[in-house]
Amino acid sequence: FLCDRPGWTMAASSASAMTDDEKTAEELLLAMGDYTPAIPEEVTAHFLAQSGFQATDERLVRLVSLATHKFVADLTNDALQHCKNRQAARKGDVRLVLTTEDLAQACRENGISLRKPPYYADTPAGSSDAG
């Protein structure tokens, strides 16, 4: 099996020598060659580099972009389900409104903790309470 994009080849000496995992990986690489991820590869490469990971293979960057896209899509779908469950409790309003609490609940289920920022804006900057 060979992909027609440069650098996207994964040749096998014979098809019968490939295991099921290798065939699956080959199919994934071929499918990724034609797919443009929703999260640009440049953004993924930037955050990979910022975290200390140096990716020289564009296939790896695209794979991380694809995995990130799937994670965000799953998280959004979970938040939508929470929204639908919350709206089902209300009989009158049929319009779905996704709230931060829906997203926070979906994040908690995936091990992500969301907290309010550690600052408070009770008084405007530069004003003095002395007086």
N, C-alpha and C positions, 0 to 999 in steps of 0.2 A: 504494500500500500504506500502510495506517495501522494503528498499534497502538492498542488501546483504553486503554492506561495513559496518564495524563497525563504529558507530557514525553517520551514514548517514540515520538513520531511521526517518520516519515521519509517524507515525501510526495514522489512523483515526478509530474511533469506528465503523463507518459504512460508506460505500462509498456514500450513499445517503445523509449523513449529511455534506459532504464536499461541499463547495461553488466552483464556477468556479475558483476563485483566488487560493483557496487551491489546487485544482486539477492541475492548471498550475504550482504552486510552487512545487508540488510533482513531476510532470513530469520533471521540470527543475533540481531538485535535483537528480533524477534518471539519467538523461542525463549527468549531471556534474560528476557523479561517474565514468563514463567510459572515460571521456575526459581529455586529458592532455593539459593544456593551453600552448601557445607559450611563455608566460612570466612565468618563474618558480615561484612556490608558495613561495619559499624561498626569492626571490627578492621582491615579493609583500609584504611578511611579514616584511622584513627589512624596506622597505619604509613606511609601515603602522606604524611600531614601531618608526621610525625616526620622523614621524609626530605626535607622541603622542597617536596613537590608539593602544590599546592592544587587539588583536584578539586571543581568546582562541579556537574558533571553526574553524576547518580547512575548513569547507564548506564556511564560510564567506570569508576566504582568497582566496579560489578557485574562488568564485563568483567575487571578486574584480579583480583577475587575468583575468578572462574571460571578464569582462567589459572593462578592460584596453586594452586587445587584440582587442576587437571590436572597441574601440575608435581609436587605432593606425591604424587598417585596414581601417576604414572609412576615416581617415585623409589622408592616403596614396592613397586611391582610388580617393579622391577629388583632390589631387595634380596631379595624373595621368590624370584626366579629364582636368585640367588646362594646363598640358603639351600637351595633344592632341589638345586642342583648339589653343594653341600657334603654334604648328607645322602645323595645318591645314592652317594657314595664309601663311606659306611658302610652295610653291608648289614643290620645287625640292627635299628637304631632307625628306626621309620617316622614318629615324631612330629616335626613341623617345629618348630624353635626358631629364631626370628629373632634374630640376635646383632648387637651393635654393629658387629662387623667386616663383616657382610653389608651393613649400612647404609652404612658407611664406603666399602666397595668401590663401591656404587652411586653414592654422592656423588662419588667420584673420577672416575667415568666421565662425570659431568655437570659437572665443573670445580669442585667444591666440596671444599675441603681441610679435613679435620677433624684437630685436634690435641688432645693432652692439655693440661689447664690448666697455666700456668707456676708453680704453687705446689705445695709438698709438705707433707704433714702427718706428718713423721717423729716429731716430739715434740709432746706436748700443749701448748697455748697456756699461757703463764705459768710453765711449768716451767723450771728452770735446770739446765744441764749442768755448771756450775762445781761442783767438789767433789771 
